[in-house]
Amino acid sequence: MMNTGASASVPGRSAGGGSRAFSRWSGKLLLWAFLLAMVLVTLLPVVLAIINSFKTNIEINLGDTIFPKDWQFGNYVTAWQKGNFDLFTWNSFYISIMTTIGTLIVASMAAYAVDRLSFPGKRLFVVIQSATMFISIGAVVLRPQYDIMIALGLNKSLWGVIIILIAGHASTFFILLGFFKGVPRELDEAAMIDGCGYFRTYWQIVLPLVAPGLGVSALFAFRHAWNEYILPLVFTMSTPKLQPLTVGLASLRYGTGDAAQLNLMLAGACLSILPILVVYVLANKSFMQMSAGSVKG
């Protein structure tokens, strides 16, 4: 009787284990299917843009082939020369690099002060920073911002765009605030005992310890400044020589006879992606360190 009961219970356990294994594998399959779909949705437009950048304009408009019949490598040369890309690329680099440096300085000093110091209005400052992240006012403030830059004499300078972009540093502020909270306060106290002031402690002791956070913040700040369109468009309408790549690409849209030159626009767009990829490769190590630290914590 005992053997019979034991033998009868084995199939039950086997059936239950099989159902759990099936559920586990089906869950993994659905997860991988979802991830694959997300990869396709994200990468497919980029791949199609790259392929179409080597087509003629007629092939793009007809849309009857996936790959070009004759690969038009000259589209990139034409887009670079016709679109005045050397000037536009310099303007984009200037805006992005200055914005990145300014954002890191301002946001890191603000995050250090909020984390380490006590001052009136501290909580209000954090609330305002949070509000600028979750409340999108966008084009509503373009006119007041432009009026302020006119009063400062910066409406015909790239510094008007740079200052406004630096002012929107809330996301960088909170990233660096999290890193500063991970640095022990005992280091500050030891530095103070050795005669360091607040700024020297911030600059020489604490800031080097949050290098991964600075790298990730630099990547995000550079990407945001590089991809910005509306703000540079408004500030460079009367001075085309100051236009960045995002604005200058529009000059490739129409050619002779007002025909839309989609092939040149796509070639120019692919060229404009390259610097972001280079910056990501350079900042990839910091990004991986940040991800690994968050998982470990």
Backbone as JSON, one array per atom type, in Angstrom:
{
  "sequence": "MMNTGASASVPGRSAGGGSRAFSRWSGKLLLWAFLLAMVLVTLLPVVLAIINSFKTNIEINLGDTIFPKDWQFGNYVTAWQKGNFDLFTWNSFYISIMTTIGTLIVASMAAYAVDRLSFPGKRLFVVIQSATMFISIGAVVLRPQYDIMIALGLNKSLWGVIIILIAGHASTFFILLGFFKGVPRELDEAAMIDGCGYFRTYWQIVLPLVAPGLGVSALFAFRHAWNEYILPLVFTMSTPKLQPLTVGLASLRYGTGDAAQLNLMLAGACLSILPILVVYVLANKSFMQMSAGSVKG",
  "N": [[0.83, -1.21, 0.0], [1.92, 1.21, 0.79], [3.91, 1.47, -1.12], [2.38, 1.71, -3.37], [1.05, 4.15, -2.95], [3.21, 5.88, -2.94], [4.17, 5.54, -5.5], [2.03, 6.51, -6.89], [2.08, 9.16, -6.26], [4.21, 10.22, -7.57], [3.79, 10.67, -10.42], [2.03, 12.82, -10.17], [3.6, 14.83, -9.04], [5.42, 15.07, -11.09], [3.8, 15.97, -13.18], [3.02, 18.44, -12.13], [5.53, 19.72, -11.95], [6.15, 19.78, -14.66], [4.21, 21.53, -15.68], [4.9, 23.88, -14.37], [7.45, 24.28, -15.43], [6.73, 24.64, -18.12], [5.26, 27.03, -17.91], [7.28, 28.73, -17.07], [9.06, 28.7, -19.26], [7.37, 29.63, -21.27], [6.88, 32.19, -20.32], [9.47, 33.3, -20.55], [9.72, 33.14, -23.31], [7.71, 34.92, -24.19], [8.78, 37.26, -23.11], [11.21, 37.52, -24.54], [10.15, 37.77, -27.1], [8.79, 40.2, -26.87], [10.97, 41.92, -26.33], [12.42, 41.61, -28.71], [10.58, 42.68, -30.52], [10.59, 45.36, -29.65], [13.24, 46.04, -30.25], [13.18, 45.82, -33.05], [11.29, 47.81, -33.68], [12.69, 50.03, -32.83], [15.19, 50.0, -34.19], [14.65, 49.47, -36.9], [13.59, 51.79, -38.37], [15.96, 53.35, -38.4], [17.74, 51.72, -39.84], [16.39, 51.6, -42.31], [16.52, 54.31, -42.98], [19.28, 54.62, -43.37], [19.71, 52.85, -45.53], [18.04, 54.04, -47.51], [19.37, 56.41, -47.81], [21.3, 55.91, -49.66], [20.02, 55.73, -52.04], [18.55, 56.92, -55.15], [16.58, 59.9, -55.56], [14.24, 59.36, -56.94], [13.91, 56.6, -56.63], [13.35, 56.46, -53.9], [10.9, 57.82, -53.75], [9.27, 56.21, -55.36], [9.39, 53.74, -54.02], [9.52, 50.98, -54.55], [11.52, 49.16, -54.18], [13.65, 47.61, -51.74], [16.44, 47.68, -51.33], [18.87, 49.82, -52.87], [19.2, 50.1, -56.46], [21.51, 51.01, -57.69], [24.13, 51.93, -55.7], [24.3, 55.01, -54.3], [26.82, 56.56, -53.36], [27.71, 59.08, -53.59], [25.76, 60.73, -52.58], [26.3, 61.48, -49.95], [28.56, 63.1, -50.18], [27.49, 65.17, -51.74], [25.48, 66.08, -50.0], [27.04, 67.0, -47.87], [28.5, 69.1, -49.07], [26.53, 70.75, -50.3], [24.87, 71.27, -48.18], [26.42, 72.81, -46.54], [27.87, 71.66, -44.43], [30.22, 71.7, -42.95], [30.33, 74.17, -41.6], [27.86, 74.09, -40.19], [28.25, 71.79, -38.65], [30.36, 72.57, -37.0], [29.07, 74.62, -35.55], [27.13, 73.08, -34.19], [28.77, 71.4, -32.65], [30.0, 73.35, -31.07], [27.84, 74.46, -29.62], [26.95, 72.12, -28.28], [29.21, 71.19, -26.82], [29.88, 73.39, -25.17], [27.47, 73.65, -23.8], [27.39, 71.17, -22.47], [29.67, 71.3, -20.77], [29.01, 73.58, -19.22], [26.57, 72.71, -18.08], [27.39, 70.52, -16.51], [29.05, 71.8, -14.64], [27.31, 73.69, -13.35], [25.14, 72.03, -12.51], [26.46, 70.08, -10.93], [27.59, 71.62, -8.86], [25.25, 72.64, -7.73], [23.99, 70.25, -6.92], [25.84, 69.27, -5.07], [25.75, 71.28, -3.13], [23.07, 71.07, -2.26], [23.09, 68.49, -1.19], [25.08, 68.54, 0.8], [24.99, 70.91, 2.28], [23.13, 73.15, 4.44], [20.57, 75.42, 3.92], [18.39, 78.28, 3.68], [15.33, 77.76, 1.94], [15.97, 75.41, 0.68], [14.45, 73.01, 0.31], [12.42, 74.06, -1.29], [13.89, 74.72, -3.56], [14.59, 72.17, -4.53], [12.05, 71.19, -5.1], [11.28, 72.93, -7.16], [13.17, 72.23, -9.09], [12.31, 69.62, -9.58], [9.78, 70.16, -10.64], [10.39, 71.37, -13.08], [11.14, 69.19, -14.53], [8.86, 67.58, -14.83], [6.84, 69.18, -15.75], [6.09, 70.28, -18.79], [6.75, 73.09, -20.51], [7.73, 74.1, -22.81], [7.32, 75.58, -25.94], [5.93, 77.72, -24.92], [7.51, 79.41, -23.37], [9.34, 80.42, -25.11], [9.2, 82.99, -26.31], [9.42, 84.82, -24.02], [12.03, 83.98, -23.22], [13.51, 84.7, -25.47], [13.14, 87.46, -25.44], [14.51, 88.09, -23.09], [17.13, 87.43, -23.83], [17.48, 89.3, -25.85], [17.52, 91.63, -24.31], [19.92, 91.15, -23.01], [21.65, 91.27, -25.08], [22.26, 88.96, -26.5], [20.82, 87.73, -28.45], [21.59, 87.31, -31.07], [23.62, 85.53, -30.97], [25.28, 82.43, -30.37], [25.53, 81.95, -27.73], [23.24, 82.71, -26.45], [21.49, 80.56, -26.94], [22.99, 78.54, -25.69], [23.09, 79.3, -22.96], [20.38, 79.12, -22.22], [19.94, 76.39, -22.61], [21.69, 75.35, -20.7], [20.4, 76.19, -18.43], [18.29, 74.41, -18.21], [18.82, 72.06, -16.47], [17.84, 70.07, -14.82], [17.49, 67.21, -14.83], [20.15, 66.33, -14.92], [21.0, 67.38, -12.51], [19.6, 65.79, -10.59], [20.62, 63.26, -11.17], [23.35, 63.57, -10.46], [23.0, 64.3, -7.82], [22.17, 61.91, -6.65], [24.55, 60.46, -6.89], [26.29, 61.98, -5.28], [25.14, 61.55, -2.8], [25.98, 59.01, -2.34], [28.59, 59.25, -1.6], [30.64, 59.09, 1.21], [30.14, 61.21, 4.03], [32.16, 61.48, 5.81], [34.51, 61.88, 4.45], [34.36, 64.56, 3.66], [34.45, 65.76, 6.18], [37.02, 64.98, 7.04], [38.53, 66.31, 5.13], [37.9, 68.95, 5.77], [39.07, 69.13, 8.31], [41.72, 69.01, 7.55], [42.01, 71.48, 6.5], [40.69, 72.24, 4.17], [38.37, 74.18, 2.3], [34.82, 74.55, 1.52], [34.55, 74.68, -1.3], [37.02, 73.66, -2.25], [36.96, 71.12, -1.17], [34.75, 70.09, -2.53], [35.72, 70.25, -5.21], [38.24, 68.93, -5.34], [38.1, 66.63, -3.75], [35.5, 65.35, -3.55], [34.25, 65.52, -6.13], [35.92, 64.06, -8.03], [35.26, 61.46, -7.25], [32.76, 60.94, -8.21], [32.94, 60.44, -10.89], [31.85, 58.5, -12.79], [29.12, 59.27, -12.77], [29.36, 61.88, -13.76], [30.25, 61.29, -16.33], [28.02, 59.95, -17.49], [26.1, 61.96, -17.23], [27.25, 63.91, -18.86], [27.01, 62.66, -21.33], [24.18, 62.61, -21.67], [23.6, 65.37, -21.57], [25.06, 66.34, -23.76], [23.81, 64.95, -25.87], [21.2, 65.98, -25.7], [21.63, 68.72, -26.27], [22.72, 68.52, -28.82], [20.63, 67.46, -30.33], [18.67, 69.39, -30.16], [16.2, 71.48, -31.6], [14.03, 73.44, -31.99], [14.7, 75.69, -30.36], [17.35, 76.6, -31.32], [16.47, 77.16, -33.91], [14.72, 79.36, -33.62], [16.48, 81.31, -32.63], [18.34, 81.62, -34.65], [17.16, 82.48, -36.96], [17.52, 84.97, -38.22], [20.21, 84.94, -38.62], [21.68, 82.93, -40.48], [24.23, 81.78, -40.64], [24.86, 80.88, -38.14], [23.48, 78.6, -37.67], [22.85, 75.32, -36.35], [23.4, 71.77, -37.05], [20.89, 70.44, -36.93], [19.06, 72.39, -37.65], [20.16, 73.31, -40.05], [19.86, 71.12, -41.73], [17.41, 71.34, -42.94], [17.8, 72.89, -45.17], [18.51, 71.16, -47.14], [16.27, 70.06, -48.13], [14.78, 70.94, -50.36], [15.43, 71.19, -53.81], [16.38, 72.06, -57.13], [13.63, 73.3, -58.92], [11.93, 73.0, -56.81], [11.76, 70.36, -55.9], [11.43, 67.75, -53.6], [14.25, 66.67, -51.95], [14.76, 63.94, -50.75], [16.68, 61.94, -50.5], [19.1, 63.3, -50.07], [18.52, 64.61, -47.7], [18.24, 62.41, -45.97], [20.82, 61.36, -46.12], [22.23, 63.49, -44.98], [21.07, 63.43, -42.44], [22.0, 60.97, -41.5], [24.73, 61.55, -41.38], [24.69, 63.4, -39.33], [24.18, 61.82, -37.15], [26.49, 60.47, -36.51], [28.42, 61.87, -34.75], [27.08, 61.65, -32.24], [27.14, 58.9, -31.83], [29.89, 58.52, -31.54], [30.39, 59.98, -29.2], [28.86, 58.46, -27.44], [30.29, 56.04, -27.45], [32.64, 56.89, -26.23], [31.69, 57.59, -23.71], [30.65, 55.25, -22.83], [31.82, 53.51, -20.96], [31.52, 54.85, -18.5], [28.75, 54.85, -18.41], [28.19, 52.11, -18.19], [29.39, 51.63, -15.7], [27.72, 53.12, -14.04], [25.3, 51.75, -14.39], [25.99, 49.22, -13.39], [26.56, 49.86, -10.75], [24.06, 50.72, -9.84], [22.6, 48.34, -10.01], [23.98, 46.74, -8.22], [23.55, 48.14, -5.86]],
  "CA": [[0.0, 0.0, 0.0], [2.8, 2.38, 0.84], [4.58, 1.62, -2.41], [1.39, 2.18, -4.34], [0.83, 5.59, -2.71], [4.4, 6.62, -3.37], [4.25, 5.53, -6.97], [0.94, 7.34, -7.42], [2.36, 10.58, -6.06], [5.28, 10.67, -8.47], [3.25, 11.32, -11.62], [1.44, 14.12, -9.82], [4.69, 15.81, -8.91], [5.99, 15.26, -12.43], [2.89, 16.81, -13.95], [3.11, 19.81, -11.61], [6.79, 20.29, -12.37], [6.1, 20.06, -16.09], [3.4, 22.74, -15.91], [5.69, 25.04, -13.94], [8.5, 24.48, -16.43], [6.09, 25.2, -19.31], [4.94, 28.43, -17.62], [8.53, 29.48, -17.03], [9.58, 28.85, -20.62], [6.46, 30.49, -22.04], [7.14, 33.55, -19.89], [10.71, 33.75, -21.18], [9.46, 33.31, -24.74], [6.98, 36.18, -24.37], [9.7, 38.35, -22.83], [12.12, 37.68, -25.67], [9.36, 38.27, -28.23], [8.57, 41.62, -26.63], [12.24, 42.63, -26.51], [12.72, 41.6, -30.14], [9.7, 43.65, -31.16], [11.08, 46.68, -29.32], [14.47, 46.26, -31.03], [12.79, 46.06, -34.43], [10.62, 49.12, -33.78], [13.69, 51.07, -32.61], [16.29, 49.99, -35.16], [14.21, 49.38, -38.29], [13.61, 53.09, -39.04], [17.35, 53.79, -38.61], [18.28, 50.91, -40.94], [15.75, 52.06, -43.55], [17.06, 55.63, -43.31], [20.63, 54.43, -43.92], [19.58, 52.26, -46.87], [17.47, 55.02, -48.43], [20.32, 57.49, -48.07], [22.13, 55.53, -50.81], [19.16, 55.64, -53.21], [18.2, 58.15, -55.84], [15.32, 60.47, -55.05], [13.14, 58.69, -57.62], [13.72, 55.29, -56.0], [12.69, 56.66, -52.6], [9.5, 58.21, -53.97], [8.53, 55.06, -55.88], [9.3, 52.78, -52.92], [9.28, 49.63, -55.04], [12.64, 48.3, -53.82], [14.21, 47.84, -50.4], [17.82, 48.1, -51.51], [19.04, 50.61, -54.1], [19.73, 49.39, -57.63], [22.9, 51.49, -57.74], [24.41, 52.6, -54.44], [24.71, 56.4, -54.57], [27.69, 57.05, -52.29], [27.89, 60.52, -53.78], [24.76, 61.49, -51.83], [26.92, 62.03, -48.75], [29.42, 64.22, -50.61], [26.61, 66.26, -52.15], [24.82, 66.62, -48.81], [28.04, 67.75, -47.1], [28.86, 70.34, -49.76], [25.37, 71.6, -50.5], [24.3, 71.66, -46.9], [27.37, 73.61, -45.76], [27.95, 70.87, -43.22], [31.38, 72.03, -42.12], [29.93, 75.26, -40.71], [26.79, 73.64, -39.3], [28.82, 70.84, -37.7], [31.1, 73.35, -36.0], [28.09, 75.27, -34.67], [26.53, 72.06, -33.33], [29.78, 71.01, -31.66], [30.22, 74.46, -30.15], [26.69, 74.51, -28.72], [26.86, 70.92, -27.46], [30.34, 71.11, -25.88], [29.74, 74.45, -24.17], [26.31, 73.3, -22.97], [27.76, 70.05, -21.61], [30.57, 71.79, -19.72], [28.25, 74.46, -18.32], [25.59, 71.93, -17.34], [28.09, 69.74, -15.48], [29.53, 72.7, -13.58], [26.18, 74.24, -12.6], [24.36, 70.97, -11.86], [27.25, 69.43, -9.88], [27.68, 72.53, -7.71], [23.93, 72.68, -7.09], [23.74, 68.96, -6.26], [26.72, 69.19, -3.89], [25.23, 72.2, -2.11], [21.82, 70.51, -1.71], [23.37, 67.29, -0.42], [26.02, 68.73, 1.9], [24.8, 72.14, 3.04], [21.79, 73.54, 4.87], [20.35, 76.83, 3.62], [16.96, 78.59, 3.53], [14.76, 77.51, 0.62], [16.55, 74.21, 0.09], [13.38, 72.13, -0.14], [11.75, 74.73, -2.4], [14.76, 74.59, -4.73], [14.45, 70.8, -5.03], [10.7, 71.1, -5.68], [11.3, 73.64, -8.45], [13.91, 71.39, -10.03], [11.43, 68.51, -9.96], [8.69, 70.67, -11.47], [10.87, 71.62, -14.44], [11.25, 67.91, -15.23], [7.57, 66.95, -15.06], [5.94, 70.13, -16.38], [6.68, 70.7, -20.06], [6.17, 74.35, -20.95], [8.16, 74.15, -24.2], [7.27, 76.79, -26.76], [5.28, 78.82, -24.2], [8.5, 80.32, -22.81], [10.3, 80.84, -26.13], [9.17, 84.45, -26.48], [10.11, 85.45, -22.89], [13.47, 83.7, -23.29], [14.09, 85.51, -26.55], [13.15, 88.85, -24.97], [15.6, 88.2, -22.12], [18.4, 87.44, -24.57], [17.59, 90.61, -26.52], [17.96, 92.59, -23.29], [21.32, 90.87, -22.7], [22.44, 91.39, -26.29], [22.72, 87.64, -26.91], [19.85, 87.13, -29.35], [22.26, 86.96, -32.33], [24.81, 84.78, -30.59], [25.01, 81.06, -29.92], [25.53, 81.91, -26.27], [21.85, 82.77, -26.0], [21.0, 79.18, -26.94], [23.76, 77.76, -24.71], [22.67, 79.66, -21.59], [19.04, 78.57, -21.98], [20.08, 74.94, -22.49], [22.32, 75.07, -19.41], [19.41, 76.42, -17.38], [17.44, 73.23, -18.07], [19.75, 71.02, -16.02], [17.21, 69.36, -13.69], [17.78, 65.78, -14.86], [21.55, 66.17, -14.52], [21.05, 67.69, -11.08], [19.14, 64.65, -9.79], [21.58, 62.17, -11.37], [24.54, 63.84, -9.66], [22.6, 64.29, -6.42], [22.21, 60.52, -6.22], [25.95, 60.05, -6.74], [26.86, 62.67, -4.12], [24.63, 60.9, -1.6], [26.73, 57.78, -2.15], [29.94, 59.56, -1.12], [30.57, 59.27, 2.67], [30.39, 62.56, 4.54], [33.41, 61.49, 6.58], [35.56, 62.45, 3.59], [34.26, 66.02, 3.79], [34.92, 66.14, 7.51], [38.47, 64.83, 7.07], [39.1, 67.4, 4.33], [37.75, 70.18, 6.55], [40.09, 69.1, 9.36], [43.0, 69.29, 6.91], [42.06, 72.87, 6.09], [39.99, 72.5, 2.91], [37.07, 74.83, 2.36], [33.75, 73.83, 0.83], [34.79, 74.55, -2.74], [38.16, 72.77, -2.49], [36.48, 69.76, -0.88], [33.9, 69.7, -3.66], [36.45, 70.15, -6.46], [39.38, 68.01, -5.3], [37.85, 65.41, -2.99], [34.23, 64.66, -3.84], [33.93, 65.47, -7.56], [36.55, 62.92, -8.73], [34.64, 60.2, -6.86], [31.51, 60.75, -8.95], [33.29, 60.5, -12.31], [30.85, 57.81, -13.63], [27.93, 60.12, -12.89], [29.7, 62.98, -14.66], [30.29, 60.77, -17.69], [26.65, 59.71, -17.96], [25.45, 63.27, -17.35], [27.81, 64.55, -20.05], [26.39, 62.02, -22.49], [22.8, 63.08, -21.81], [23.6, 66.8, -21.88], [25.54, 66.5, -25.14], [22.77, 64.47, -26.77], [20.08, 66.93, -25.69], [22.02, 69.94, -26.98], [22.95, 68.2, -30.23], [19.35, 67.2, -31.01], [17.74, 70.51, -30.0], [15.83, 72.06, -32.9], [13.19, 74.63, -31.95], [15.43, 76.82, -29.77], [18.29, 77.18, -32.29], [15.74, 77.69, -35.07], [14.22, 80.69, -33.28], [17.58, 82.25, -32.4], [19.2, 81.77, -35.83], [16.39, 82.82, -38.15], [18.11, 86.15, -38.88], [21.65, 84.71, -38.79], [21.81, 81.54, -40.94], [25.58, 81.24, -40.46], [24.95, 80.33, -36.79], [22.59, 77.45, -37.55], [23.44, 74.0, -36.12], [23.03, 70.76, -38.03], [19.46, 70.12, -36.9], [18.36, 73.43, -38.41], [20.72, 73.38, -41.39], [19.39, 70.01, -42.56], [16.21, 71.75, -43.68], [18.2, 73.49, -46.44], [18.68, 70.09, -48.12], [14.99, 69.46, -48.48], [14.33, 71.3, -51.69], [16.46, 71.51, -54.78], [15.88, 72.78, -58.3], [12.24, 72.99, -59.22], [11.23, 72.72, -55.55], [11.56, 68.93, -55.71], [11.94, 67.32, -52.31], [15.44, 65.82, -52.07], [14.74, 63.09, -49.56], [17.92, 61.19, -50.4], [20.12, 64.16, -49.47], [18.14, 64.82, -46.31], [18.57, 61.2, -45.21], [22.28, 61.3, -46.02], [22.63, 64.49, -43.98], [20.65, 62.96, -41.12], [22.94, 59.91, -41.09], [25.98, 62.21, -40.99], [24.51, 64.08, -38.04], [24.11, 60.81, -36.09], [27.82, 59.95, -36.22], [29.04, 62.4, -33.52], [26.43, 61.1, -31.06], [27.66, 57.55, -31.66], [31.25, 58.64, -31.04], [30.29, 60.4, -27.79], [28.36, 57.32, -26.66], [31.39, 55.09, -27.3], [33.58, 57.44, -25.25], [31.06, 57.62, -22.39], [30.03, 53.96, -22.56], [32.38, 52.94, -19.74], [30.85, 55.49, -17.37], [27.36, 54.4, -18.4], [28.19, 50.75, -17.65], [29.68, 51.71, -14.28], [26.52, 53.61, -13.38], [24.32, 50.67, -14.4], [26.44, 48.17, -12.49], [26.42, 50.37, -9.39], [22.64, 50.74, -9.46], [22.15, 46.97, -9.79], [24.6, 46.27, -6.99], [22.89, 48.76, -4.73]],
  "C": [[0.85, 1.25, 0.0], [3.49, 2.61, -0.49], [3.62, 2.16, -3.46], [1.14, 3.67, -4.2], [1.99, 6.41, -3.19], [4.48, 6.7, -4.87], [3.16, 6.4, -7.58], [1.24, 8.81, -7.29], [3.42, 11.11, -7.01], [4.75, 11.31, -9.73], [2.64, 12.68, -11.33], [2.5, 15.19, -9.73], [5.3, 16.1, -10.28], [5.12, 16.16, -13.29], [2.96, 18.26, -13.48], [4.4, 20.49, -12.02], [6.8, 20.63, -13.85], [5.31, 21.32, -16.4], [4.16, 24.0, -15.49], [6.81, 25.33, -14.93], [7.94, 25.11, -17.7], [5.77, 26.69, -19.1], [6.2, 29.29, -17.63], [9.07, 29.74, -18.44], [8.68, 29.74, -21.47], [6.63, 31.95, -21.64], [8.4, 34.12, -20.5], [10.51, 34.0, -22.67], [8.73, 34.61, -25.02], [7.89, 37.37, -24.12], [10.64, 38.6, -24.0], [11.39, 38.21, -26.91], [9.11, 39.77, -28.09], [9.85, 42.42, -26.86], [12.64, 42.7, -27.98], [11.86, 42.6, -30.89], [10.16, 45.08, -30.89], [12.35, 47.03, -30.1], [14.13, 46.58, -32.48], [12.17, 47.44, -34.61], [11.65, 50.25, -33.65], [14.7, 51.15, -33.75], [15.83, 50.0, -36.61], [14.15, 50.74, -38.98], [15.03, 53.61, -39.33], [17.96, 53.04, -39.79], [17.69, 51.36, -42.27], [16.27, 53.43, -43.97], [18.46, 55.51, -43.93], [20.56, 53.86, -45.32], [19.07, 53.28, -47.87], [18.41, 56.17, -48.72], [21.24, 57.19, -49.24], [21.3, 55.39, -52.09], [19.09, 56.96, -53.94], [16.86, 58.64, -55.3], [14.12, 59.78, -55.67], [12.85, 57.33, -56.98], [13.01, 55.42, -54.66], [11.21, 56.96, -52.79], [8.67, 57.04, -54.5], [8.35, 53.99, -54.81], [9.07, 51.35, -53.35], [10.41, 48.66, -54.72], [13.12, 48.63, -52.42], [15.64, 48.36, -50.51], [17.96, 48.87, -52.81], [19.61, 49.76, -55.24], [21.2, 49.75, -57.83], [23.15, 52.33, -56.49], [25.02, 53.98, -54.72], [25.54, 56.93, -53.39], [27.91, 58.56, -52.39], [26.85, 61.36, -53.06], [25.37, 62.17, -50.61], [27.82, 63.21, -49.08], [28.57, 65.42, -50.99], [25.93, 66.92, -50.95], [25.8, 67.46, -48.0], [28.34, 69.1, -47.75], [27.67, 71.27, -49.88], [24.79, 72.1, -49.19], [25.23, 72.48, -46.02], [27.63, 72.95, -44.4], [29.14, 71.22, -42.35], [31.06, 73.13, -41.13], [28.88, 74.81, -39.71], [27.31, 72.66, -38.25], [29.61, 71.56, -36.61], [30.15, 74.03, -35.02], [27.46, 74.27, -33.7], [27.52, 71.61, -32.25], [29.98, 72.12, -30.63], [29.08, 74.55, -29.13], [26.71, 73.32, -27.75], [27.98, 70.85, -26.42], [30.21, 72.16, -24.79], [28.56, 74.17, -23.23], [26.65, 72.17, -22.0], [28.65, 70.5, -20.46], [29.81, 72.65, -18.71], [27.25, 73.7, -17.47], [26.25, 71.13, -16.22], [28.55, 70.62, -14.33], [28.36, 73.16, -12.71], [25.44, 73.15, -11.84], [25.15, 70.29, -10.74], [27.4, 70.32, -8.66], [26.35, 72.6, -6.97], [23.66, 71.39, -6.33], [24.6, 68.82, -5.01], [26.19, 70.07, -2.76], [23.97, 71.64, -1.46], [22.11, 69.32, -0.81], [24.17, 67.58, 0.85], [25.71, 69.92, 2.8], [23.34, 72.31, 3.44], [21.63, 75.03, 4.64], [18.85, 77.06, 3.45], [16.49, 78.36, 2.1], [15.3, 76.26, -0.06], [15.48, 73.28, -0.47], [12.63, 72.74, -1.33], [12.57, 74.61, -3.69], [14.62, 73.21, -5.35], [13.09, 70.61, -5.69], [10.65, 71.78, -7.05], [12.06, 72.84, -9.5], [13.05, 70.22, -10.5], [10.33, 68.98, -10.9], [9.15, 70.91, -12.9], [11.05, 70.33, -15.22], [9.89, 67.36, -15.65], [6.55, 67.88, -15.71], [6.62, 70.66, -17.63], [5.99, 71.99, -20.53], [6.65, 74.71, -22.36], [8.1, 75.51, -24.84], [6.63, 77.98, -26.05], [6.3, 79.86, -23.75], [9.51, 80.8, -23.85], [10.36, 82.36, -26.28], [9.8, 85.17, -25.28], [11.62, 85.19, -22.88], [14.15, 84.55, -24.34], [14.17, 86.97, -26.13], [14.28, 89.07, -23.96], [16.95, 88.27, -22.83], [18.58, 88.71, -25.38], [18.08, 91.66, -25.53], [19.43, 92.4, -22.93], [22.24, 91.02, -23.91], [22.95, 90.07, -26.82], [21.77, 86.97, -27.9], [20.44, 86.74, -30.7], [23.58, 86.26, -32.06], [24.4, 83.38, -30.15], [24.98, 80.96, -28.42], [24.13, 82.08, -25.7], [21.23, 81.39, -25.92], [21.68, 78.37, -25.84], [23.29, 78.04, -23.29], [21.3, 79.07, -21.27], [19.11, 77.06, -21.82], [20.73, 74.56, -21.15], [21.31, 75.23, -18.28], [18.49, 75.22, -17.18], [18.24, 72.0, -17.66], [19.14, 70.13, -14.93], [17.56, 67.88, -13.68], [19.23, 65.5, -14.45], [21.73, 66.43, -13.03], [20.68, 66.47, -10.24], [20.05, 63.43, -9.98], [22.79, 62.36, -10.46], [24.21, 63.88, -8.17], [22.63, 62.88, -5.86], [23.64, 60.03, -6.03], [26.59, 60.71, -5.52], [26.38, 62.02, -2.82], [25.38, 59.6, -1.31], [28.16, 57.99, -1.67], [29.87, 59.81, 0.39], [30.9, 60.7, 3.09], [31.67, 62.63, 5.36], [34.57, 62.04, 5.76], [35.56, 63.97, 3.66], [34.82, 66.48, 5.13], [36.44, 66.03, 7.61], [39.14, 65.95, 6.27], [39.0, 68.73, 5.07], [38.8, 70.26, 7.65], [41.47, 69.45, 8.79], [43.09, 70.7, 6.35], [41.39, 73.19, 4.76], [38.67, 73.23, 3.17], [36.04, 74.02, 1.61], [34.08, 73.61, -0.64], [35.94, 73.59, -3.02], [37.77, 71.32, -2.18], [35.63, 69.23, -2.02], [34.75, 69.39, -4.9], [37.51, 69.04, -6.45], [39.09, 66.68, -4.62], [36.63, 64.66, -3.5], [34.0, 64.48, -5.34], [34.63, 64.33, -8.29], [35.91, 61.57, -8.4], [33.33, 59.92, -7.59], [31.75, 60.83, -10.45], [32.31, 59.71, -13.19], [29.57, 58.62, -13.83], [28.17, 61.29, -13.82], [29.73, 62.51, -16.11], [28.91, 60.55, -18.27], [25.91, 61.05, -18.16], [25.95, 64.02, -18.57], [27.2, 63.98, -21.31], [24.98, 62.54, -22.73], [22.74, 64.55, -22.19], [24.04, 67.05, -23.31], [24.46, 66.08, -26.13], [21.62, 65.45, -26.85], [20.42, 68.18, -26.47], [22.19, 69.68, -28.47], [21.63, 68.05, -30.98], [18.36, 68.35, -30.9], [17.47, 71.18, -31.35], [15.1, 73.4, -32.77], [13.97, 75.85, -31.45], [16.47, 77.4, -30.72], [17.59, 77.76, -33.52], [15.27, 79.11, -34.81], [15.36, 81.7, -33.21], [18.45, 82.46, -33.63], [18.43, 82.1, -37.1], [17.01, 83.98, -38.92], [19.61, 86.01, -39.11], [21.88, 83.26, -39.21], [23.2, 80.95, -40.7], [25.78, 80.64, -39.06], [24.11, 79.07, -36.62], [23.37, 76.17, -37.25], [22.94, 73.01, -37.16], [21.53, 70.49, -38.08], [18.64, 71.13, -37.69], [18.86, 73.47, -39.85], [20.27, 72.27, -42.3], [18.19, 70.39, -43.41], [16.57, 72.35, -45.03], [18.4, 72.44, -47.53], [17.36, 69.58, -48.66], [14.59, 69.73, -49.91], [15.51, 71.66, -52.58], [15.86, 72.29, -55.93], [14.45, 72.34, -58.59], [11.43, 72.63, -57.99], [10.9, 71.24, -55.39], [12.18, 68.51, -54.38], [13.09, 66.34, -52.49], [15.58, 64.96, -50.8], [16.05, 62.32, -49.4], [19.02, 62.0, -49.75], [19.8, 64.45, -48.01], [18.5, 63.61, -45.45], [20.08, 61.03, -45.07], [22.79, 62.3, -44.98], [22.25, 64.06, -42.58], [21.58, 61.87, -40.61], [24.28, 60.5, -40.67], [25.85, 62.85, -39.61], [24.44, 63.1, -36.87], [25.5, 60.4, -35.63], [28.45, 60.54, -34.95], [28.4, 61.87, -32.24], [26.93, 59.69, -30.78], [29.07, 57.57, -31.08], [31.24, 59.02, -29.56], [29.8, 59.25, -26.92], [29.48, 56.29, -26.42], [32.37, 55.58, -26.23], [33.01, 57.4, -23.84], [30.47, 56.28, -21.99], [30.52, 53.34, -21.26], [31.71, 53.53, -18.5], [29.4, 55.03, -17.27], [27.25, 52.99, -17.83], [28.47, 50.75, -16.15], [28.46, 52.18, -13.49], [25.47, 52.5, -13.3], [24.7, 49.57, -13.42], [26.29, 48.61, -11.04], [24.97, 50.37, -8.94], [22.13, 49.32, -9.21], [22.71, 46.41, -8.49], [23.93, 46.85, -5.77], [21.51, 48.19, -4.52]]
}
